[in-house]
Amino acid sequence: MPVTIVLADDHGVLRQGLRLLLEEEPDFRVIGETGDGREVTPLVERLHPDVLVLDLILPGLGGLDVARQVHRQFPATRMVILSMHGGVAYVAESLSAGAQAYVLKKSSAAELVRAIREVMAGRPYLSPALSDNLGDIQQRLTAHRRQMKDTRGAYESLTGRERQVLQLVGEGYTSAQVAERLVISPRTVDMHRRHIFRKLGLSGEAALARYAVQHGLIPEHV
Protein backbone atom coordinates (compact mmCIF):
# COMPACT_ATOMS: atom_id res chain seq x y z
CA MET A 1 0.00 0.00 0.00
CA PRO A 2 1.36 3.47 -0.87
CA VAL A 3 1.91 6.15 1.75
CA THR A 4 -0.79 8.74 1.06
CA ILE A 5 0.12 12.39 1.61
CA VAL A 6 -1.69 15.74 1.75
CA LEU A 7 0.28 18.97 1.28
CA ALA A 8 -0.70 22.25 2.99
CA ASP A 9 1.37 25.26 1.98
CA ASP A 10 0.26 28.64 0.65
CA HIS A 11 2.91 28.74 -2.10
CA GLY A 12 1.58 26.94 -5.16
CA VAL A 13 4.97 26.61 -6.81
CA LEU A 14 6.41 24.99 -3.68
CA ARG A 15 3.49 22.56 -3.47
CA GLN A 16 4.01 21.58 -7.08
CA GLY A 17 7.70 20.99 -6.46
CA LEU A 18 7.01 18.96 -3.34
CA ARG A 19 4.49 16.82 -5.19
CA LEU A 20 7.00 16.05 -7.94
CA LEU A 21 9.78 15.28 -5.45
CA LEU A 22 7.67 13.07 -3.19
CA GLU A 23 6.11 11.14 -6.03
CA GLU A 24 9.57 10.14 -7.20
CA GLU A 25 9.37 7.71 -4.28
CA PRO A 26 7.60 4.62 -5.64
CA ASP A 27 5.56 4.10 -2.47
CA PHE A 28 4.51 7.74 -1.95
CA ARG A 29 1.33 9.21 -3.41
CA VAL A 30 0.18 12.82 -2.97
CA ILE A 31 -3.62 12.68 -2.90
CA GLY A 32 -4.50 16.27 -2.07
CA GLU A 33 -3.21 19.77 -1.47
CA THR A 34 -4.36 23.20 -0.34
CA GLY A 35 -2.98 26.64 0.39
CA ASP A 36 -5.69 27.72 2.83
CA GLY A 37 -5.59 26.78 6.50
CA ARG A 38 -9.37 26.59 6.66
CA GLU A 39 -9.42 23.84 4.05
CA VAL A 40 -6.92 21.48 5.64
CA THR A 41 -9.08 19.69 8.22
CA PRO A 42 -11.99 19.13 5.79
CA LEU A 43 -9.47 17.79 3.26
CA VAL A 44 -8.01 15.39 5.82
CA GLU A 45 -11.52 14.33 6.80
CA ARG A 46 -12.38 13.57 3.18
CA LEU A 47 -9.14 11.87 2.11
CA HIS A 48 -7.81 10.30 5.36
CA PRO A 49 -4.13 10.60 4.37
CA ASP A 50 -1.38 8.74 6.18
CA VAL A 51 0.68 11.94 6.40
CA LEU A 52 -0.05 15.66 6.39
CA VAL A 53 2.88 17.88 5.38
CA LEU A 54 1.98 21.23 6.91
CA ASP A 55 3.42 24.73 6.78
CA LEU A 56 3.04 26.84 9.93
CA ILE A 57 2.08 30.09 8.22
CA LEU A 58 -1.19 29.68 6.33
CA PRO A 59 -3.92 32.18 5.45
CA GLY A 60 -7.33 31.70 7.00
CA LEU A 61 -6.19 29.55 9.91
CA GLY A 62 -2.64 29.22 11.25
CA GLY A 63 -0.74 25.98 10.87
CA LEU A 64 -0.50 25.31 14.60
CA ASP A 65 -4.23 25.65 15.04
CA VAL A 66 -4.69 23.35 12.03
CA ALA A 67 -2.32 20.84 13.63
CA ARG A 68 -4.33 20.88 16.85
CA GLN A 69 -7.56 20.28 14.93
CA VAL A 70 -6.15 17.42 12.90
CA HIS A 71 -4.47 15.80 15.91
CA ARG A 72 -7.68 15.99 17.90
CA GLN A 73 -10.02 14.78 15.15
CA PHE A 74 -7.78 12.48 13.10
CA PRO A 75 -4.97 11.17 15.34
CA ALA A 76 -4.10 8.42 12.86
CA THR A 77 -2.81 11.02 10.38
CA ARG A 78 0.86 11.73 11.06
CA MET A 79 1.95 15.34 10.75
CA VAL A 80 5.23 16.65 9.39
CA ILE A 81 5.79 20.39 9.84
CA LEU A 82 7.71 21.91 6.94
CA SER A 83 8.70 25.45 7.92
CA MET A 84 11.21 28.20 7.32
CA HIS A 85 11.16 28.95 11.07
CA GLY A 86 13.75 27.09 13.14
CA GLY A 87 13.21 28.82 16.47
CA VAL A 88 12.85 26.76 19.62
CA ALA A 89 9.35 28.16 20.27
CA TYR A 90 8.05 27.09 16.87
CA VAL A 91 9.41 23.56 17.19
CA ALA A 92 8.15 23.07 20.74
CA GLU A 93 4.71 24.46 19.91
CA SER A 94 4.47 22.22 16.84
CA LEU A 95 5.30 19.10 18.83
CA SER A 96 2.86 20.14 21.52
CA ALA A 97 0.18 20.59 18.85
CA GLY A 98 0.59 16.97 17.77
CA ALA A 99 3.21 17.03 15.03
CA GLN A 100 5.61 14.07 14.91
CA ALA A 101 8.29 15.70 12.74
CA TYR A 102 9.72 19.14 12.08
CA VAL A 103 11.68 19.78 8.87
CA LEU A 104 13.22 23.09 7.85
CA LYS A 105 12.40 24.30 4.34
CA LYS A 106 16.09 24.80 3.61
CA SER A 107 16.57 21.05 4.01
CA SER A 108 17.04 18.63 1.13
CA ALA A 109 14.22 16.62 -0.38
CA ALA A 110 15.87 13.50 1.03
CA GLU A 111 15.39 14.86 4.54
CA LEU A 112 11.66 15.36 4.02
CA VAL A 113 11.39 11.83 2.63
CA ARG A 114 13.23 10.52 5.67
CA ALA A 115 10.94 12.44 8.02
CA ILE A 116 7.87 10.90 6.39
CA ARG A 117 9.34 7.42 6.63
CA GLU A 118 10.27 7.96 10.28
CA VAL A 119 6.79 9.08 11.33
CA MET A 120 5.25 6.21 9.37
CA ALA A 121 7.44 3.92 11.47
CA GLY A 122 6.15 5.58 14.64
CA ARG A 123 9.32 7.57 15.36
CA PRO A 124 9.67 11.35 15.79
CA TYR A 125 12.00 13.31 13.54
CA LEU A 126 13.72 16.71 13.74
CA SER A 127 15.98 18.29 11.14
CA PRO A 128 19.63 17.71 12.09
CA ALA A 129 20.11 21.50 12.10
CA LEU A 130 17.85 21.61 15.16
CA SER A 131 19.79 19.01 17.14
CA ASP A 132 21.98 21.59 18.90
CA ASN A 133 18.80 23.10 20.37
CA LEU A 134 17.26 19.79 21.45
CA GLY A 135 17.65 20.49 25.17
CA ASP A 136 16.09 23.95 24.84
CA ILE A 137 13.29 22.47 22.73
CA GLN A 138 12.51 19.90 25.42
CA GLN A 139 12.51 22.56 28.14
CA ARG A 140 10.30 24.85 26.08
CA LEU A 141 7.97 21.95 25.28
CA THR A 142 7.55 21.14 28.97
CA ALA A 143 6.90 24.78 29.85
CA HIS A 144 4.55 25.19 26.89
CA ARG A 145 2.49 22.16 27.86
CA ARG A 146 2.19 23.50 31.41
CA GLN A 147 1.10 26.91 30.11
CA MET A 148 -1.39 25.43 27.65
CA LYS A 149 -2.85 23.24 30.38
CA ASP A 150 -3.49 26.37 32.42
CA THR A 151 -5.04 28.38 29.56
CA ARG A 152 -6.49 25.75 27.22
CA GLY A 153 -9.97 25.96 28.72
CA ALA A 154 -10.31 29.62 27.76
CA TYR A 155 -9.05 29.06 24.23
CA GLU A 156 -11.26 26.01 23.73
CA SER A 157 -14.25 28.16 24.66
CA LEU A 158 -13.76 30.19 21.46
CA THR A 159 -15.86 29.27 18.46
CA GLY A 160 -14.20 28.47 15.13
CA ARG A 161 -15.10 31.92 13.80
CA GLU A 162 -13.75 33.61 16.92
CA ARG A 163 -10.45 31.77 16.45
CA GLN A 164 -10.23 33.05 12.88
CA VAL A 165 -10.92 36.60 14.05
CA LEU A 166 -8.36 36.21 16.86
CA GLN A 167 -5.66 35.20 14.41
CA LEU A 168 -6.40 37.99 11.94
CA VAL A 169 -6.72 40.70 14.59
CA GLY A 170 -3.50 39.43 16.15
CA GLU A 171 -1.83 39.87 12.76
CA GLY A 172 -2.87 43.52 12.78
CA TYR A 173 -5.88 43.52 10.47
CA THR A 174 -8.61 46.10 11.10
CA SER A 175 -12.24 45.11 11.60
CA ALA A 176 -12.99 46.16 8.03
CA GLN A 177 -10.13 44.05 6.67
CA VAL A 178 -11.14 41.03 8.77
CA ALA A 179 -14.73 41.42 7.57
CA GLU A 180 -13.59 41.46 3.95
CA ARG A 181 -11.42 38.36 4.36
CA LEU A 182 -14.10 36.38 6.21
CA VAL A 183 -17.01 37.76 4.15
CA ILE A 184 -18.90 39.03 7.19
CA SER A 185 -19.88 42.54 8.31
CA PRO A 186 -17.54 44.79 10.35
CA ARG A 187 -20.22 44.91 13.04
CA THR A 188 -20.09 41.11 13.30
CA VAL A 189 -16.30 41.26 13.57
CA ASP A 190 -16.56 43.76 16.42
CA MET A 191 -19.02 41.44 18.19
CA HIS A 192 -16.57 38.55 17.85
CA ARG A 193 -13.75 40.75 19.17
CA ARG A 194 -15.76 41.62 22.27
CA HIS A 195 -16.48 37.93 22.87
CA ILE A 196 -12.79 37.06 22.44
CA PHE A 197 -11.63 39.71 24.90
CA ARG A 198 -14.21 38.57 27.43
CA LYS A 199 -13.51 34.83 27.10
CA LEU A 200 -9.73 35.23 27.23
CA GLY A 201 -9.74 37.90 29.91
CA LEU A 202 -7.74 40.28 27.72
CA SER A 203 -7.83 44.04 27.30
CA GLY A 204 -6.46 45.84 24.26
CA GLU A 205 -4.99 44.89 20.90
CA ALA A 206 -1.44 44.52 22.24
CA ALA A 207 -2.52 41.90 24.77
CA LEU A 208 -4.43 40.03 22.09
CA ALA A 209 -1.41 40.04 19.77
CA ARG A 210 0.83 38.72 22.58
CA TYR A 211 -1.69 35.96 23.29
CA ALA A 212 -1.75 34.99 19.61
CA VAL A 213 2.06 34.79 19.50
CA GLN A 214 2.37 32.89 22.78
CA HIS A 215 -0.14 30.30 21.61
CA GLY A 216 1.47 29.82 18.22
CA LEU A 217 -1.36 31.35 16.19
CA ILE A 218 0.89 33.87 14.48
CA PRO A 219 4.69 34.06 14.08
CA GLU A 220 6.72 36.19 16.47
CA HIS A 221 7.80 38.68 13.81
CA VAL A 222 4.25 39.75 12.97
MARMARMI-983126 format. One line per field, with one value per residue (C-alpha): residue in one letter; residue number from 1; z, x, y. Coordinates in Angstrom, 1 decimal. Last residue first. Layout:
// MARMARMI-983126
residu (A	...)
num (NUM	...)
pz (Z	...)
px (X	...)
py (Y	...)
This chain:
// MARMARMI-983126
residu (V	H	E	P	I	L	G	H	Q	V	A	Y	R	A	L	A	A	E	G	S	L	G	L	K	R	F	I	H	R	R	H	M	D	V	T	R	P	S	I	V	L	R	E	A	V	Q	A	S	T	Y	G	E	G	V	L	Q	L	V	Q	R	E	R	G	T	L	S	E	Y	A	G	R	T	D	K	M	Q	R	R	H	A	T	L	R	Q	Q	I	D	G	L	N	D	S	L	A	P	S	L	Y	P	R	G	A	M	V	E	R	I	A	R	V	L	E	A	A	S	S	K	K	L	V	Y	A	Q	A	G	A	S	L	S	E	A	V	Y	A	V	G	G	H	M	S	L	I	V	M	R	T	A	P	F	Q	R	H	V	Q	R	A	V	D	L	G	G	L	G	P	L	I	L	D	L	V	L	V	D	P	H	L	R	E	V	L	P	T	V	E	R	G	D	G	T	E	G	I	V	R	F	D	P	E	E	E	L	L	L	R	L	G	Q	R	L	V	G	H	D	D	A	L	V	I	T	V	P	M)
num (222	221	220	219	218	217	216	215	214	213	212	211	210	209	208	207	206	205	204	203	202	201	200	199	198	197	196	195	194	193	192	191	190	189	188	187	186	185	184	183	182	181	180	179	178	177	176	175	174	173	172	171	170	169	168	167	166	165	164	163	162	161	160	159	158	157	156	155	154	153	152	151	150	149	148	147	146	145	144	143	142	141	140	139	138	137	136	135	134	133	132	131	130	129	128	127	126	125	124	123	122	121	120	119	118	117	116	115	114	113	112	111	110	109	108	107	106	105	104	103	102	101	100	99	98	97	96	95	94	93	92	91	90	89	88	87	86	85	84	83	82	81	80	79	78	77	76	75	74	73	72	71	70	69	68	67	66	65	64	63	62	61	60	59	58	57	56	55	54	53	52	51	50	49	48	47	46	45	44	43	42	41	40	39	38	37	36	35	34	33	32	31	30	29	28	27	26	25	24	23	22	21	20	19	18	17	16	15	14	13	12	11	10	9	8	7	6	5	4	3	2	1)
pz (13.0	13.8	16.5	14.1	14.5	16.2	18.2	21.6	22.8	19.5	19.6	23.3	22.6	19.8	22.1	24.8	22.2	20.9	24.3	27.3	27.7	29.9	27.2	27.1	27.4	24.9	22.4	22.9	22.3	19.2	17.8	18.2	16.4	13.6	13.3	13.0	10.4	8.3	7.2	4.2	6.2	4.4	4.0	7.6	8.8	6.7	8.0	11.6	11.1	10.5	12.8	12.8	16.2	14.6	11.9	14.4	16.9	14.1	12.9	16.5	16.9	13.8	15.1	18.5	21.5	24.7	23.7	24.2	27.8	28.7	27.2	29.6	32.4	30.4	27.7	30.1	31.4	27.9	26.9	29.9	29.0	25.3	26.1	28.1	25.4	22.7	24.8	25.2	21.5	20.4	18.9	17.1	15.2	12.1	12.1	11.1	13.7	13.5	15.8	15.4	14.6	11.5	9.4	11.3	10.3	6.6	6.4	8.0	5.7	2.6	4.0	4.5	1.0	-0.4	1.1	4.0	3.6	4.3	7.8	8.9	12.1	12.7	14.9	15.0	17.8	18.9	21.5	18.8	16.8	19.9	20.7	17.2	16.9	20.3	19.6	16.5	13.1	11.1	7.3	7.9	6.9	9.8	9.4	10.8	11.1	10.4	12.9	15.3	13.1	15.1	17.9	15.9	12.9	14.9	16.9	13.6	12.0	15.0	14.6	10.9	11.3	9.9	7.0	5.5	6.3	8.2	9.9	6.8	6.9	5.4	6.4	6.4	6.2	4.4	5.4	2.1	3.2	6.8	5.8	3.3	5.8	8.2	5.6	4.1	6.7	6.5	2.8	0.4	-0.3	-1.5	-2.1	-2.9	-3.0	-3.4	-1.9	-2.5	-5.6	-4.3	-7.2	-6.0	-3.2	-5.5	-7.9	-5.2	-3.3	-6.5	-7.1	-3.5	-3.7	-6.8	-5.2	-2.1	0.7	2.0	3.0	1.3	1.7	1.6	1.1	1.8	-0.9	0.0)
px (4.2	7.8	6.7	4.7	0.9	-1.4	1.5	-0.1	2.4	2.1	-1.7	-1.7	0.8	-1.4	-4.4	-2.5	-1.4	-5.0	-6.5	-7.8	-7.7	-9.7	-9.7	-13.5	-14.2	-11.6	-12.8	-16.5	-15.8	-13.8	-16.6	-19.0	-16.6	-16.3	-20.1	-20.2	-17.5	-19.9	-18.9	-17.0	-14.1	-11.4	-13.6	-14.7	-11.1	-10.1	-13.0	-12.2	-8.6	-5.9	-2.9	-1.8	-3.5	-6.7	-6.4	-5.7	-8.4	-10.9	-10.2	-10.4	-13.8	-15.1	-14.2	-15.9	-13.8	-14.3	-11.3	-9.0	-10.3	-10.0	-6.5	-5.0	-3.5	-2.8	-1.4	1.1	2.2	2.5	4.5	6.9	7.5	8.0	10.3	12.5	12.5	13.3	16.1	17.7	17.3	18.8	22.0	19.8	17.8	20.1	19.6	16.0	13.7	12.0	9.7	9.3	6.2	7.4	5.3	6.8	10.3	9.3	7.9	10.9	13.2	11.4	11.7	15.4	15.9	14.2	17.0	16.6	16.1	12.4	13.2	11.7	9.7	8.3	5.6	3.2	0.6	0.2	2.9	5.3	4.5	4.7	8.2	9.4	8.1	9.4	12.9	13.2	13.8	11.2	11.2	8.7	7.7	5.8	5.2	2.0	0.9	-2.8	-4.1	-5.0	-7.8	-10.0	-7.7	-4.5	-6.1	-7.6	-4.3	-2.3	-4.7	-4.2	-0.5	-0.7	-2.6	-6.2	-7.3	-3.9	-1.2	2.1	3.0	3.4	2.0	2.9	-0.1	0.7	-1.4	-4.1	-7.8	-9.1	-12.4	-11.5	-8.0	-9.5	-12.0	-9.1	-6.9	-9.4	-9.4	-5.6	-5.7	-3.0	-4.4	-3.2	-4.5	-3.6	0.2	1.3	4.5	5.6	7.6	9.4	9.6	6.1	7.7	9.8	7.0	4.5	7.0	7.7	4.0	3.5	6.4	5.0	1.6	2.9	0.3	1.4	-0.7	0.3	-1.7	0.1	-0.8	1.9	1.4	0.0)
py (39.8	38.7	36.2	34.1	33.9	31.3	29.8	30.3	32.9	34.8	35.0	36.0	38.7	40.0	40.0	41.9	44.5	44.9	45.8	44.0	40.3	37.9	35.2	34.8	38.6	39.7	37.1	37.9	41.6	40.8	38.5	41.4	43.8	41.3	41.1	44.9	44.8	42.5	39.0	37.8	36.4	38.4	41.5	41.4	41.0	44.0	46.2	45.1	46.1	43.5	43.5	39.9	39.4	40.7	38.0	35.2	36.2	36.6	33.1	31.8	33.6	31.9	28.5	29.3	30.2	28.2	26.0	29.1	29.6	26.0	25.7	28.4	26.4	23.2	25.4	26.9	23.5	22.2	25.2	24.8	21.1	22.0	24.8	22.6	19.9	22.5	24.0	20.5	19.8	23.1	21.6	19.0	21.6	21.5	17.7	18.3	16.7	13.3	11.3	7.6	5.6	3.9	6.2	9.1	8.0	7.4	10.9	12.4	10.5	11.8	15.4	14.9	13.5	16.6	18.6	21.0	24.8	24.3	23.1	19.8	19.1	15.7	14.1	17.0	17.0	20.6	20.1	19.1	22.2	24.5	23.1	23.6	27.1	28.2	26.8	28.8	27.1	28.9	28.2	25.4	21.9	20.4	16.7	15.3	11.7	11.0	8.4	11.2	12.5	14.8	16.0	15.8	17.4	20.3	20.9	20.8	23.3	25.7	25.3	26.0	29.2	29.6	31.7	32.2	29.7	30.1	26.8	24.7	21.2	17.9	15.7	11.9	8.7	10.6	10.3	11.9	13.6	14.3	15.4	17.8	19.1	19.7	21.5	23.8	26.6	26.8	27.7	26.6	23.2	19.8	16.3	12.7	12.8	9.2	7.7	4.1	4.6	7.7	10.1	11.1	13.1	15.3	16.0	16.8	19.0	21.0	21.6	22.6	25.0	26.6	26.9	28.7	28.6	25.3	22.2	19.0	15.7	12.4	8.7	6.1	3.5	0.0)
